[in-house]
């Protein structure tokens, strides 16, 4: 059964504009470990640090996946 992409509140309304603006200017990059057959970690931008070891929900291609934050970085690992 495919997962549906979350759009904000349970009523299906879009996310508030404040969240959209903060996502456009990332503060940190999270190195996330995902259960996929590819080596290495995947970097995701976020507006504030998340401690390592916390599970996060991220988009990987067209699907939402649960991964674990491995590290917090100031810049992405790949240019």
Phi, psi and omega in degrees: 000122183290149177276145176263146180284130180288140181242016179126232182291169182297339181283354179089009178284153179294160180296152178300153183297328181299321179291323180294318181293316182293330179288336181287332180243088185294143178266323181217168174241133179259125174274112188248132174269127180239151178274076178227157182279042177234142181283151172096179179258162181240131183269135176229135179279148179210154184282344178213157181294148174237130184297144176301144180098351180274137176281139180227155176255123183229160175269129177234102188070238179260001185240152176273135180228157174258128179229180179239133177291125181260323181202160175246129183236156175276336181223153179294153180289337179238136182293000000 
